[in-house]
Amino acid sequence: MTLEQVMAALKARWTVAALVTGTVVAAVVLVSLALPPRYEASAAVAIEMSSTDPIGGQAVFKPAGAVSTHVATQADIIRSEEVALGAARSLGLEQDPKWLARWQSDTGGRGDFEAWIAAQLLRHLDVRPSRDSNVVTLAFSSADPQFSAAVANAFVKAYIAATLQMQVVPARRFNAFFAERAKLLRDALEQARARLSAYEKEQGLTVGNEPDVESGRLAELTSQLVTLQDSAAEAASRCESTSVASTWCPRCASSVNRMRSAT
């Protein structure tokens, strides 16, 4: 069919085409006017992708495409029922009589009320990951602008709480695992110390529970040496403060020289 034939057909039936177009436009306008107005509130969330191992603290290699996959995963988490339940609970919708009446009218009182609320919120939630950045935009639309803004903010808070919980739970499991292993190693160390102490007592290497005699004498001599060094330094400072030369104070000079030779 050539272009001239198409134009001829349109000229012959232009009234029908204009009537159909006008009918469709009028129907769209009437439906738009009949439906209540809807308000959309949006919120943006920056997704951070850590490249450091939280346990070892070392850098982790990220393959190509890992960022987009991570952002898509976070978008799915925002759309999850768990996040929707957290948003609904933070808003107190499970205690709202209007939502309870709607649930009973739609389901006849069958099923889980909170799960139904989460499904209703997710129906009007739109999550749009950005193509060239790590920002995810979530938008919620309803007939009440204040309710739309409150739900959008509630979803952001619930998402942050969910991601934090996903990080805390593995950390607690690792902590419990390492604490258990540390307890076993500590018990083994205590048993080894007990066996060593028993062996030293059998061989006569220690005298009861008293510390080693030689170690005590060495500590005592070290303490006396430090005391004498402090006394000598104080005497030398006194001689210098009275403007007396070291040759005029042979007692101080000799004591300082003895302390220096001893050290």
TORKOL-4160 file (C-alpha; in steps of 0.2 Angstrom, whole numbers, padded with zeros to 4 digits, m for minus):
263
<pt num="1" X="0000" Y="0000" Z="0000"/>
<pt num="2" X="0008" Y="0016" Z="m0006"/>
<pt num="3" X="0008" Y="0033" Z="0003"/>
<pt num="4" X="m0004" Y="0040" Z="m0009"/>
<pt num="5" X="m0017" Y="0026" Z="m0005"/>
<pt num="6" X="m0015" Y="0029" Z="0014"/>
<pt num="7" X="m0018" Y="0048" Z="0012"/>
<pt num="8" X="m0033" Y="0045" Z="0001"/>
<pt num="9" X="m0040" Y="0033" Z="0014"/>
<pt num="10" X="m0038" Y="0046" Z="0028"/>
<pt num="11" X="m0046" Y="0059" Z="0017"/>
<pt num="12" X="m0061" Y="0048" Z="0015"/>
<pt num="13" X="m0063" Y="0043" Z="0033"/>
<pt num="14" X="m0056" Y="0058" Z="0042"/>
<pt num="15" X="m0072" Y="0061" Z="0051"/>
<pt num="16" X="m0071" Y="0044" Z="0059"/>
<pt num="17" X="m0053" Y="0046" Z="0064"/>
<pt num="18" X="m0057" Y="0063" Z="0072"/>
<pt num="19" X="m0072" Y="0056" Z="0081"/>
<pt num="20" X="m0062" Y="0042" Z="0089"/>
<pt num="21" X="m0048" Y="0054" Z="0094"/>
<pt num="22" X="m0060" Y="0066" Z="0102"/>
<pt num="23" X="m0069" Y="0052" Z="0111"/>
<pt num="24" X="m0053" Y="0045" Z="0118"/>
<pt num="25" X="m0047" Y="0062" Z="0124"/>
<pt num="26" X="m0064" Y="0066" Z="0132"/>
<pt num="27" X="m0064" Y="0049" Z="0141"/>
<pt num="28" X="m0046" Y="0053" Z="0148"/>
<pt num="29" X="m0051" Y="0070" Z="0153"/>
<pt num="30" X="m0067" Y="0064" Z="0162"/>
<pt num="31" X="m0058" Y="0050" Z="0171"/>
<pt num="32" X="m0044" Y="0062" Z="0177"/>
<pt num="33" X="m0057" Y="0074" Z="0183"/>
<pt num="34" X="m0067" Y="0060" Z="0192"/>
<pt num="35" X="m0052" Y="0052" Z="0201"/>
<pt num="36" X="m0046" Y="0061" Z="0217"/>
<pt num="37" X="m0030" Y="0070" Z="0216"/>
<pt num="38" X="m0014" Y="0061" Z="0221"/>
<pt num="39" X="0001" Y="0068" Z="0228"/>
<pt num="40" X="0018" Y="0061" Z="0227"/>
<pt num="41" X="0032" Y="0063" Z="0239"/>
<pt num="42" X="0050" Y="0057" Z="0236"/>
<pt num="43" X="0065" Y="0054" Z="0246"/>
<pt num="44" X="0083" Y="0050" Z="0240"/>
<pt num="45" X="0095" Y="0038" Z="0248"/>
<pt num="46" X="0114" Y="0037" Z="0245"/>
<pt num="47" X="0120" Y="0019" Z="0244"/>
<pt num="48" X="0137" Y="0017" Z="0251"/>
<pt num="49" X="0147" Y="0002" Z="0245"/>
<pt num="50" X="0161" Y="m0002" Z="0257"/>
<pt num="51" X="0177" Y="m0009" Z="0250"/>
<pt num="52" X="0185" Y="m0014" Z="0266"/>
<pt num="53" X="0182" Y="m0031" Z="0275"/>
<pt num="54" X="0174" Y="m0027" Z="0292"/>
<pt num="55" X="0183" Y="m0042" Z="0300"/>
<pt num="56" X="0200" Y="m0041" Z="0293"/>
<pt num="57" X="0201" Y="m0023" Z="0289"/>
<pt num="58" X="0208" Y="m0026" Z="0272"/>
<pt num="59" X="0203" Y="m0019" Z="0255"/>
<pt num="60" X="0191" Y="m0031" Z="0245"/>
<pt num="61" X="0192" Y="m0032" Z="0226"/>
<pt num="62" X="0176" Y="m0027" Z="0218"/>
<pt num="63" X="0173" Y="m0034" Z="0201"/>
<pt num="64" X="0166" Y="m0024" Z="0186"/>
<pt num="65" X="0147" Y="m0021" Z="0188"/>
<pt num="66" X="0147" Y="m0024" Z="0207"/>
<pt num="67" X="0141" Y="m0006" Z="0210"/>
<pt num="68" X="0126" Y="m0008" Z="0199"/>
<pt num="69" X="0122" Y="m0025" Z="0207"/>
<pt num="70" X="0124" Y="m0018" Z="0224"/>
<pt num="71" X="0112" Y="m0003" Z="0221"/>
<pt num="72" X="0099" Y="m0015" Z="0213"/>
<pt num="73" X="0100" Y="m0026" Z="0228"/>
<pt num="74" X="0097" Y="m0011" Z="0240"/>
<pt num="75" X="0082" Y="m0006" Z="0229"/>
<pt num="76" X="0075" Y="m0024" Z="0232"/>
<pt num="77" X="0078" Y="m0022" Z="0250"/>
<pt num="78" X="0068" Y="m0006" Z="0250"/>
<pt num="79" X="0054" Y="m0015" Z="0241"/>
<pt num="80" X="0054" Y="m0029" Z="0254"/>
<pt num="81" X="0040" Y="m0033" Z="0266"/>
<pt num="82" X="0052" Y="m0032" Z="0281"/>
<pt num="83" X="0055" Y="m0013" Z="0277"/>
<pt num="84" X="0037" Y="m0010" Z="0273"/>
<pt num="85" X="0032" Y="m0018" Z="0290"/>
<pt num="86" X="0045" Y="m0007" Z="0299"/>
<pt num="87" X="0038" Y="0009" Z="0290"/>
<pt num="88" X="0020" Y="0004" Z="0294"/>
<pt num="89" X="0025" Y="0001" Z="0313"/>
<pt num="90" X="0034" Y="0017" Z="0314"/>
<pt num="91" X="0018" Y="0026" Z="0308"/>
<pt num="92" X="0007" Y="0016" Z="0319"/>
<pt num="93" X="m0005" Y="0011" Z="0305"/>
<pt num="94" X="m0008" Y="m0006" Z="0314"/>
<pt num="95" X="m0017" Y="0004" Z="0327"/>
<pt num="96" X="m0027" Y="0015" Z="0315"/>
<pt num="97" X="m0046" Y="0011" Z="0315"/>
<pt num="98" X="m0047" Y="0017" Z="0297"/>
<pt num="99" X="m0034" Y="0005" Z="0291"/>
<pt num="100" X="m0043" Y="m0009" Z="0301"/>
<pt num="101" X="m0059" Y="m0005" Z="0293"/>
<pt num="102" X="m0052" Y="m0006" Z="0276"/>
<pt num="103" X="m0044" Y="m0023" Z="0280"/>
<pt num="104" X="m0060" Y="m0030" Z="0286"/>
<pt num="105" X="m0069" Y="m0024" Z="0271"/>
<pt num="106" X="m0056" Y="m0030" Z="0258"/>
<pt num="107" X="m0052" Y="m0047" Z="0266"/>
<pt num="108" X="m0066" Y="m0050" Z="0278"/>
<pt num="109" X="m0054" Y="m0051" Z="0293"/>
<pt num="110" X="m0044" Y="m0065" Z="0285"/>
<pt num="111" X="m0025" Y="m0065" Z="0285"/>
<pt num="112" X="m0012" Y="m0055" Z="0293"/>
<pt num="113" X="m0017" Y="m0037" Z="0296"/>
<pt num="114" X="0001" Y="m0030" Z="0296"/>
<pt num="115" X="0006" Y="m0040" Z="0281"/>
<pt num="116" X="m0009" Y="m0033" Z="0272"/>
<pt num="117" X="m0004" Y="m0015" Z="0277"/>
<pt num="118" X="0013" Y="m0018" Z="0270"/>
<pt num="119" X="0006" Y="m0024" Z="0254"/>
<pt num="120" X="m0005" Y="m0009" Z="0252"/>
<pt num="121" X="0010" Y="0003" Z="0255"/>
<pt num="122" X="0021" Y="m0007" Z="0242"/>
<pt num="123" X="0008" Y="m0005" Z="0229"/>
<pt num="124" X="0010" Y="0014" Z="0229"/>
<pt num="125" X="0029" Y="0014" Z="0232"/>
<pt num="126" X="0040" Y="0017" Z="0217"/>
<pt num="127" X="0059" Y="0014" Z="0219"/>
<pt num="128" X="0070" Y="0021" Z="0205"/>
<pt num="129" X="0089" Y="0017" Z="0206"/>
<pt num="130" X="0099" Y="0030" Z="0197"/>
<pt num="131" X="0109" Y="0025" Z="0181"/>
<pt num="132" X="0125" Y="0035" Z="0184"/>
<pt num="133" X="0126" Y="0036" Z="0203"/>
<pt num="134" X="0123" Y="0027" Z="0219"/>
<pt num="135" X="0107" Y="0037" Z="0223"/>
<pt num="136" X="0091" Y="0028" Z="0225"/>
<pt num="137" X="0075" Y="0038" Z="0224"/>
<pt num="138" X="0059" Y="0031" Z="0232"/>
<pt num="139" X="0042" Y="0040" Z="0229"/>
<pt num="140" X="0025" Y="0036" Z="0237"/>
<pt num="141" X="0009" Y="0043" Z="0231"/>
<pt num="142" X="m0008" Y="0045" Z="0240"/>
<pt num="143" X="m0023" Y="0057" Z="0241"/>
<pt num="144" X="m0015" Y="0065" Z="0256"/>
<pt num="145" X="0001" Y="0075" Z="0254"/>
<pt num="146" X="0006" Y="0074" Z="0272"/>
<pt num="147" X="0003" Y="0055" Z="0273"/>
<pt num="148" X="0014" Y="0053" Z="0257"/>
<pt num="149" X="0028" Y="0063" Z="0264"/>
<pt num="150" X="0027" Y="0053" Z="0281"/>
<pt num="151" X="0027" Y="0036" Z="0272"/>
<pt num="152" X="0042" Y="0041" Z="0261"/>
<pt num="153" X="0052" Y="0046" Z="0277"/>
<pt num="154" X="0046" Y="0031" Z="0286"/>
<pt num="155" X="0052" Y="0020" Z="0272"/>
<pt num="156" X="0069" Y="0028" Z="0273"/>
<pt num="157" X="0071" Y="0026" Z="0291"/>
<pt num="158" X="0065" Y="0008" Z="0290"/>
<pt num="159" X="0078" Y="0004" Z="0276"/>
<pt num="160" X="0092" Y="0011" Z="0287"/>
<pt num="161" X="0086" Y="0001" Z="0302"/>
<pt num="162" X="0085" Y="m0015" Z="0291"/>
<pt num="163" X="0103" Y="m0012" Z="0283"/>
<pt num="164" X="0110" Y="m0009" Z="0301"/>
<pt num="165" X="0102" Y="m0025" Z="0307"/>
<pt num="166" X="0109" Y="m0034" Z="0293"/>
<pt num="167" X="0126" Y="m0028" Z="0298"/>
<pt num="168" X="0124" Y="m0031" Z="0317"/>
<pt num="169" X="0118" Y="m0048" Z="0316"/>
<pt num="170" X="0133" Y="m0056" Z="0307"/>
<pt num="171" X="0145" Y="m0045" Z="0319"/>
<pt num="172" X="0136" Y="m0053" Z="0334"/>
<pt num="173" X="0138" Y="m0070" Z="0327"/>
<pt num="174" X="0157" Y="m0067" Z="0324"/>
<pt num="175" X="0159" Y="m0060" Z="0341"/>
<pt num="176" X="0150" Y="m0075" Z="0349"/>
<pt num="177" X="0161" Y="m0087" Z="0339"/>
<pt num="178" X="0177" Y="m0078" Z="0344"/>
<pt num="179" X="0172" Y="m0076" Z="0362"/>
<pt num="180" X="0169" Y="m0095" Z="0363"/>
<pt num="181" X="0185" Y="m0099" Z="0355"/>
<pt num="182" X="0194" Y="m0087" Z="0367"/>
<pt num="183" X="0186" Y="m0095" Z="0382"/>
<pt num="184" X="0192" Y="m0112" Z="0376"/>
<pt num="185" X="0210" Y="m0105" Z="0374"/>
<pt num="186" X="0209" Y="m0096" Z="0391"/>
<pt num="187" X="0204" Y="m0112" Z="0400"/>
<pt num="188" X="0218" Y="m0122" Z="0391"/>
<pt num="189" X="0230" Y="m0108" Z="0397"/>
<pt num="190" X="0225" Y="m0109" Z="0414"/>
<pt num="191" X="0226" Y="m0128" Z="0414"/>
<pt num="192" X="0244" Y="m0126" Z="0407"/>
<pt num="193" X="0249" Y="m0114" Z="0421"/>
<pt num="194" X="0242" Y="m0126" Z="0434"/>
<pt num="195" X="0252" Y="m0140" Z="0427"/>
<pt num="196" X="0268" Y="m0129" Z="0427"/>
<pt num="197" X="0265" Y="m0123" Z="0445"/>
<pt num="198" X="0263" Y="m0141" Z="0451"/>
<pt num="199" X="0279" Y="m0146" Z="0442"/>
<pt num="200" X="0289" Y="m0132" Z="0449"/>
<pt num="201" X="0283" Y="m0137" Z="0467"/>
<pt num="202" X="0287" Y="m0155" Z="0464"/>
<pt num="203" X="0305" Y="m0150" Z="0458"/>
<pt num="204" X="0307" Y="m0137" Z="0472"/>
<pt num="205" X="0309" Y="m0123" Z="0460"/>
<pt num="206" X="0298" Y="m0111" Z="0470"/>
<pt num="207" X="0296" Y="m0109" Z="0489"/>
<pt num="208" X="0278" Y="m0110" Z="0492"/>
<pt num="209" X="0268" Y="m0096" Z="0485"/>
<pt num="210" X="0282" Y="m0083" Z="0489"/>
<pt num="211" X="0290" Y="m0075" Z="0474"/>
<pt num="212" X="0308" Y="m0079" Z="0469"/>
<pt num="213" X="0321" Y="m0073" Z="0481"/>
<pt num="214" X="0333" Y="m0067" Z="0468"/>
<pt num="215" X="0320" Y="m0057" Z="0459"/>
<pt num="216" X="0315" Y="m0049" Z="0475"/>
<pt num="217" X="0333" Y="m0044" Z="0479"/>
<pt num="218" X="0336" Y="m0037" Z="0462"/>
<pt num="219" X="0320" Y="m0027" Z="0463"/>
<pt num="220" X="0326" Y="m0020" Z="0480"/>
<pt num="221" X="0343" Y="m0015" Z="0473"/>
<pt num="222" X="0335" Y="m0007" Z="0458"/>
<pt num="223" X="0324" Y="0004" Z="0470"/>
<pt num="224" X="0339" Y="0009" Z="0481"/>
<pt num="225" X="0349" Y="0014" Z="0465"/>
<pt num="226" X="0335" Y="0025" Z="0459"/>
<pt num="227" X="0333" Y="0033" Z="0476"/>
<pt num="228" X="0352" Y="0037" Z="0477"/>
<pt num="229" X="0352" Y="0044" Z="0459"/>
<pt num="230" X="0338" Y="0056" Z="0464"/>
<pt num="231" X="0347" Y="0061" Z="0480"/>
<pt num="232" X="0363" Y="0064" Z="0470"/>
<pt num="233" X="0354" Y="0074" Z="0457"/>
<pt num="234" X="0345" Y="0085" Z="0470"/>
<pt num="235" X="0362" Y="0088" Z="0479"/>
<pt num="236" X="0370" Y="0093" Z="0463"/>
<pt num="237" X="0356" Y="0105" Z="0459"/>
<pt num="238" X="0357" Y="0113" Z="0476"/>
<pt num="239" X="0376" Y="0116" Z="0473"/>
<pt num="240" X="0372" Y="0124" Z="0456"/>
<pt num="241" X="0359" Y="0135" Z="0463"/>
<pt num="242" X="0371" Y="0142" Z="0476"/>
<pt num="243" X="0383" Y="0146" Z="0462"/>
<pt num="244" X="0396" Y="0135" Z="0469"/>
<pt num="245" X="0407" Y="0126" Z="0456"/>
<pt num="246" X="0409" Y="0107" Z="0456"/>
<pt num="247" X="0427" Y="0108" Z="0461"/>
<pt num="248" X="0422" Y="0118" Z="0477"/>
<pt num="249" X="0410" Y="0105" Z="0482"/>
<pt num="250" X="0420" Y="0089" Z="0481"/>
<pt num="251" X="0407" Y="0079" Z="0491"/>
<pt num="252" X="0393" Y="0082" Z="0478"/>
<pt num="253" X="0404" Y="0080" Z="0463"/>
<pt num="254" X="0411" Y="0063" Z="0470"/>
<pt num="255" X="0393" Y="0057" Z="0474"/>
<pt num="256" X="0387" Y="0062" Z="0456"/>
<pt num="257" X="0402" Y="0053" Z="0448"/>
<pt num="258" X="0399" Y="0037" Z="0458"/>
<pt num="259" X="0381" Y="0037" Z="0453"/>
<pt num="260" X="0386" Y="0040" Z="0435"/>
<pt num="261" X="0399" Y="0026" Z="0436"/>
<pt num="262" X="0386" Y="0014" Z="0444"/>
<pt num="263" X="0374" Y="0017" Z="0430"/>
